[in-house]
Amino acid sequence: MAKLPALAPGVLLSGPDTAIAQDLVAETLHRLNASALALLDACDGDTEVDELAAEWSDLTGADPAEVRRDILKAVESFSGLGLVGRTDPAPTPRRLGQASDTESFPVEGAIHPVVGHAIQFVGSDPDLVRFVDDYLGPGTVKGEPTRRFTIEERADGSVRLVADSEWVFPDRSSLLDQVTTVVNEYGHENGTFVTLHSAGLVRPDGSVVILPAVSGAGKSTLAGLLVAAGWGYLGDESIGIRGTDLAAVPYPKPLALDASSRSALGLDPSDRWNTTPRELNANAVVHVTAPGPVDIVVLPTYEPGATWSLERLSPTDALESLITNTLNLSATGQAGMDTLDDVATTVPTFRLVHGGGPDIVARLSEITP
């Protein structure tokens, strides 16, 4: 008897309320109806076609032969899309090194949370280590680092940084301009839980809000505006979401603000793009541990002169948008898809188009979880 083919490696399935198949190999997303999702879910390489046809015939009252024909026709379509029967392996995610520095250093800096990692800068110069720590934020003294970065200042004033790779910066100022780029890789490559390209904040009422968006959508500027207004800061680059409780895991790096963003936020011009939260608000609350589950998702786009527009998304539209803004789905696999599906089906998700303006803080504060 004929058996259903196996689901192709790298194909992830959502739940019935969203009905999406994400192909990590082809980098394609497929919206499905309930029957197609159920059939793909049954494609395990062992299920007999006739047995499934008989089962579905009993449930629907349809002729078993007709159900069998429909199943085979759908499987042929799935095969053409590469969703079943394909043997190409799923993409192997890049795994950045863990704490491999066993050498003892006289100076150990703060431990900085970076979405599932705990990064510590170590070296021989306390002033240099403190220089980097003061820039990246307070860190946390709890636990052990998962990765140590070695930094040293050389006789010519250049700074050498060693992580999985080695970088040499001409001076300390250049180090600060680039150090978040180096550290970002660890937030992007976390394999413990799903990580979004997103800003994250905590409203004064305690609600946790994440702002997933592609680069250039204005999420850092919007996050800066909200921090200046008293919202707590989780990060503007990568925010993790734990599958167990949908808690937002922070990466509270300095905000990436260009000259126009600094101007819009009332900051003086600077040669640097990186701005610490306390430059925006001297009393800024910077979260280094998860403050709680995600309460609201807002997908922002800044368009100069645009009229405020806020649209609540269906679970399927919400899941598609979340997948688009996920950094590590190949590393987290089906567990990551399940987390995204839980967010899409349980957390209010909105698409926001705005042109800035003084009322945006008040409007975002009014969204009901």
SEDRENVO-797211 format. One record per residue (C-alpha): chain; z, x, y. Coordinates in steps of 0.25 Angstrom, whole numbers, plus 5000, padded with zeros to 4 digits. Last residue first. Example, Ala and Ser with C-alpha at 12.3 -4.5 7.8 and 13.67 -1.06 7.14 Angstrom:
{A,{5029,5055,4996}};
{A,{5031,5049,4982}};
# end
This chain:
{A,{5103,4987,5177}};
{A,{5100,4979,5191}};
{A,{5092,4986,5201}};
{A,{5099,4985,5215}};
{A,{5102,5000,5216}};
{A,{5088,5003,5215}};
{A,{5085,4994,5227}};
{A,{5096,5000,5235}};
{A,{5091,5014,5233}};
{A,{5077,5011,5236}};
{A,{5080,5005,5249}};
{A,{5079,5017,5258}};
{A,{5064,5019,5255}};
{A,{5056,5025,5243}};
{A,{5043,5020,5240}};
{A,{5046,5013,5227}};
{A,{5040,5009,5214}};
{A,{5051,5006,5203}};
{A,{5048,5003,5189}};
{A,{5061,4997,5182}};
{A,{5068,4998,5169}};
{A,{5081,4989,5166}};
{A,{5087,4996,5154}};
{A,{5088,4990,5140}};
{A,{5074,4989,5134}};
{A,{5068,5002,5141}};
{A,{5080,5010,5139}};
{A,{5081,5007,5124}};
{A,{5067,5010,5123}};
{A,{5069,5023,5130}};
{A,{5080,5026,5120}};
{A,{5072,5022,5108}};
{A,{5060,5031,5113}};
{A,{5070,5043,5114}};
{A,{5075,5041,5100}};
{A,{5060,5039,5095}};
{A,{5057,5053,5100}};
{A,{5067,5061,5108}};
{A,{5059,5074,5110}};
{A,{5046,5067,5111}};
{A,{5052,5057,5121}};
{A,{5057,5069,5130}};
{A,{5052,5066,5144}};
{A,{5052,5051,5146}};
{A,{5046,5045,5158}};
{A,{5034,5039,5151}};
{A,{5043,5034,5140}};
{A,{5052,5027,5151}};
{A,{5040,5020,5157}};
{A,{5035,5015,5143}};
{A,{5049,5010,5140}};
{A,{5050,5002,5153}};
{A,{5037,4996,5151}};
{A,{5041,4991,5138}};
{A,{5055,4987,5142}};
{A,{5048,4979,5154}};
{A,{5049,4985,5167}};
{A,{5057,4980,5179}};
{A,{5048,4982,5192}};
{A,{5054,4988,5205}};
{A,{5044,4989,5217}};
{A,{5048,4995,5231}};
{A,{5036,4995,5240}};
{A,{5028,5008,5239}};
{A,{5027,5017,5252}};
{A,{5027,5030,5245}};
{A,{5027,5027,5230}};
{A,{5039,5032,5222}};
{A,{5039,5028,5207}};
{A,{5052,5024,5200}};
{A,{5055,5020,5185}};
{A,{5069,5014,5186}};
{A,{5078,5013,5174}};
{A,{5091,5006,5175}};
{A,{5104,5007,5167}};
{A,{5103,5020,5160}};
{A,{5116,5022,5152}};
{A,{5127,5030,5158}};
{A,{5131,5041,5167}};
{A,{5125,5052,5158}};
{A,{5131,5066,5161}};
{A,{5128,5075,5173}};
{A,{5128,5064,5184}};
{A,{5127,5069,5198}};
{A,{5134,5060,5208}};
{A,{5129,5063,5222}};
{A,{5140,5065,5232}};
{A,{5132,5075,5241}};
{A,{5120,5066,5240}};
{A,{5106,5071,5241}};
{A,{5109,5085,5240}};
{A,{5119,5082,5230}};
{A,{5108,5077,5220}};
{A,{5103,5091,5221}};
{A,{5088,5093,5226}};
{A,{5077,5101,5219}};
{A,{5064,5102,5225}};
{A,{5068,5114,5233}};
{A,{5062,5120,5246}};
{A,{5070,5110,5253}};
{A,{5068,5100,5264}};
{A,{5081,5092,5269}};
{A,{5084,5080,5261}};
{A,{5082,5065,5267}};
{A,{5078,5060,5253}};
{A,{5064,5057,5257}};
{A,{5063,5071,5262}};
{A,{5069,5077,5249}};
{A,{5058,5069,5242}};
{A,{5047,5074,5251}};
{A,{5051,5088,5249}};
{A,{5052,5087,5234}};
{A,{5065,5082,5226}};
{A,{5068,5086,5212}};
{A,{5083,5082,5210}};
{A,{5093,5092,5206}};
{A,{5096,5090,5191}};
{A,{5105,5079,5186}};
{A,{5100,5078,5172}};
{A,{5107,5065,5167}};
{A,{5107,5057,5154}};
{A,{5106,5043,5156}};
{A,{5113,5035,5145}};
{A,{5104,5026,5136}};
{A,{5116,5024,5127}};
{A,{5112,5031,5114}};
{A,{5098,5035,5118}};
{A,{5103,5044,5129}};
{A,{5093,5044,5141}};
{A,{5090,5057,5148}};
{A,{5086,5058,5162}};
{A,{5076,5069,5167}};
{A,{5072,5073,5181}};
{A,{5080,5066,5193}};
{A,{5094,5067,5188}};
{A,{5107,5059,5185}};
{A,{5111,5057,5199}};
{A,{5121,5046,5204}};
{A,{5116,5037,5215}};
{A,{5122,5039,5229}};
{A,{5111,5036,5238}};
{A,{5107,5051,5238}};
{A,{5106,5050,5223}};
{A,{5097,5038,5224}};
{A,{5087,5045,5234}};
{A,{5087,5057,5225}};
{A,{5084,5049,5213}};
{A,{5072,5042,5221}};
{A,{5067,5056,5225}};
{A,{5068,5061,5210}};
{A,{5061,5049,5205}};
{A,{5049,5050,5214}};
{A,{5038,5047,5205}};
{A,{5033,5061,5205}};
{A,{5037,5065,5191}};
{A,{5037,5053,5182}};
{A,{5048,5043,5183}};
{A,{5061,5038,5176}};
{A,{5072,5034,5186}};
{A,{5085,5032,5179}};
{A,{5096,5023,5184}};
{A,{5111,5023,5179}};
{A,{5119,5012,5185}};
{A,{5133,5016,5190}};
{A,{5133,5007,5202}};
{A,{5130,5019,5211}};
{A,{5117,5021,5203}};
{A,{5116,5032,5193}};
{A,{5104,5040,5193}};
{A,{5093,5046,5184}};
{A,{5079,5052,5187}};
{A,{5069,5052,5176}};
{A,{5060,5059,5167}};
{A,{5067,5053,5155}};
{A,{5074,5059,5144}};
{A,{5076,5053,5130}};
{A,{5088,5059,5122}};
{A,{5092,5072,5115}};
{A,{5078,5078,5116}};
{A,{5079,5084,5130}};
{A,{5066,5090,5134}};
{A,{5065,5085,5148}};
{A,{5079,5088,5152}};
{A,{5078,5102,5147}};
{A,{5065,5104,5154}};
{A,{5072,5100,5167}};
{A,{5080,5113,5167}};
{A,{5068,5122,5170}};
{A,{5063,5112,5181}};
{A,{5077,5111,5186}};
{A,{5078,5127,5187}};
{A,{5065,5127,5195}};
{A,{5069,5126,5210}};
{A,{5083,5132,5208}};
{A,{5077,5144,5201}};
{A,{5067,5146,5213}};
{A,{5079,5146,5222}};
{A,{5086,5156,5214}};
{A,{5075,5166,5215}};
{A,{5062,5170,5209}};
{A,{5064,5162,5196}};
{A,{5062,5167,5182}};
{A,{5061,5157,5171}};
{A,{5064,5159,5156}};
{A,{5061,5149,5145}};
{A,{5071,5141,5136}};
{A,{5081,5144,5147}};
{A,{5081,5157,5155}};
{A,{5082,5157,5170}};
{A,{5079,5170,5178}};
{A,{5082,5170,5193}};
{A,{5075,5180,5202}};
{A,{5083,5187,5213}};
{A,{5077,5201,5210}};
{A,{5089,5205,5203}};
{A,{5089,5194,5193}};
{A,{5096,5181,5194}};
{A,{5100,5175,5180}};
{A,{5099,5162,5173}};
{A,{5101,5158,5159}};
{A,{5099,5143,5155}};
{A,{5109,5138,5145}};
{A,{5105,5126,5136}};
{A,{5113,5115,5129}};
{A,{5125,5118,5137}};
{A,{5139,5115,5132}};
{A,{5148,5103,5135}};
{A,{5154,5098,5149}};
{A,{5153,5107,5161}};
{A,{5143,5098,5168}};
{A,{5132,5101,5178}};
{A,{5135,5101,5192}};
{A,{5121,5102,5198}};
{A,{5108,5110,5196}};
{A,{5109,5117,5209}};
{A,{5124,5121,5208}};
{A,{5121,5125,5193}};
{A,{5110,5134,5197}};
{A,{5117,5142,5208}};
{A,{5130,5142,5199}};
{A,{5122,5150,5189}};
{A,{5117,5159,5199}};
{A,{5130,5162,5205}};
{A,{5137,5164,5192}};
{A,{5127,5175,5188}};
{A,{5127,5179,5174}};
{A,{5120,5167,5168}};
{A,{5121,5153,5163}};
{A,{5114,5140,5167}};
{A,{5119,5128,5158}};
{A,{5110,5116,5153}};
{A,{5116,5104,5146}};
{A,{5104,5097,5139}};
{A,{5102,5082,5136}};
{A,{5097,5078,5150}};
{A,{5100,5091,5158}};
{A,{5115,5092,5160}};
{A,{5119,5105,5167}};
{A,{5130,5113,5162}};
{A,{5136,5122,5173}};
{A,{5134,5137,5173}};
{A,{5138,5148,5163}};
{A,{5140,5162,5169}};
{A,{5144,5174,5160}};
{A,{5133,5171,5151}};
{A,{5135,5172,5136}};
{A,{5122,5173,5127}};
{A,{5120,5161,5118}};
{A,{5109,5155,5126}};
{A,{5102,5145,5117}};
{A,{5108,5132,5123}};
{A,{5096,5123,5118}};
{A,{5082,5126,5119}};
{A,{5071,5116,5124}};
{A,{5065,5108,5113}};
{A,{5050,5104,5116}};
{A,{5047,5091,5109}};
{A,{5038,5091,5097}};
{A,{5027,5081,5099}};
{A,{5026,5071,5087}};
{A,{5018,5077,5075}};
{A,{5003,5072,5073}};
{A,{5003,5064,5060}};
{A,{4997,5051,5066}};
{A,{4998,5039,5057}};
{A,{5004,5030,5067}};
{A,{5004,5029,5082}};
{A,{4991,5037,5084}};
{A,{4984,5026,5092}};
{A,{4974,5025,5081}};
{A,{4985,5024,5071}};
{A,{4992,5013,5078}};
{A,{4979,5005,5078}};
{A,{4977,5007,5063}};
{A,{4991,5002,5062}};
{A,{4988,4990,5070}};
{A,{4976,4986,5061}};
{A,{4984,4989,5048}};
{A,{4996,4980,5053}};
{A,{4986,4969,5057}};
{A,{4979,4969,5044}};
{A,{4993,4968,5037}};
{A,{4997,4956,5045}};
{A,{4984,4949,5042}};
{A,{4986,4952,5027}};
{A,{5001,4947,5028}};
{A,{4997,4934,5035}};
{A,{5006,4931,5046}};
{A,{5019,4924,5045}};
{A,{5025,4933,5055}};
{A,{5038,4939,5048}};
{A,{5032,4938,5034}};
{A,{5019,4944,5038}};
{A,{5026,4955,5045}};
{A,{5033,4959,5032}};
{A,{5021,4957,5024}};
{A,{5013,4966,5033}};
{A,{5024,4976,5033}};
{A,{5024,4976,5018}};
{A,{5009,4977,5017}};
{A,{5008,4989,5027}};
{A,{5019,4997,5019}};
{A,{5029,5004,5027}};
{A,{5030,5019,5024}};
{A,{5023,5027,5035}};
{A,{5033,5022,5045}};
{A,{5024,5013,5053}};
{A,{5034,5001,5054}};
{A,{5037,5004,5069}};
{A,{5023,5004,5072}};
{A,{5021,4990,5066}};
{A,{5033,4985,5074}};
{A,{5028,4991,5087}};
{A,{5014,4985,5084}};
{A,{5020,4971,5081}};
{A,{5029,4971,5094}};
{A,{5017,4975,5103}};
{A,{5015,4989,5107}};
{A,{5014,4998,5119}};
{A,{5009,5012,5116}};
{A,{5013,5025,5123}};
{A,{5005,5038,5122}};
{A,{5009,5052,5122}};
{A,{4999,5055,5110}};
{A,{5011,5062,5103}};
{A,{5022,5055,5109}};
{A,{5017,5041,5105}};
{A,{5026,5031,5111}};
{A,{5025,5017,5105}};
{A,{5030,5005,5113}};
{A,{5036,4992,5110}};
{A,{5046,4989,5121}};
{A,{5055,4978,5115}};
{A,{5051,4982,5101}};
{A,{5057,4996,5102}};
{A,{5050,5009,5105}};
{A,{5041,5017,5096}};
{A,{5039,5032,5096}};
{A,{5027,5039,5091}};
{A,{5028,5054,5090}};
{A,{5025,5055,5075}};
{A,{5015,5043,5071}};
{A,{5021,5031,5065}};
{A,{5019,5031,5050}};
{A,{5007,5024,5044}};
{A,{5010,5010,5038}};
{A,{5008,5010,5023}};
{A,{4997,5005,5014}};
{A,{5000,5000,5000}};
# end
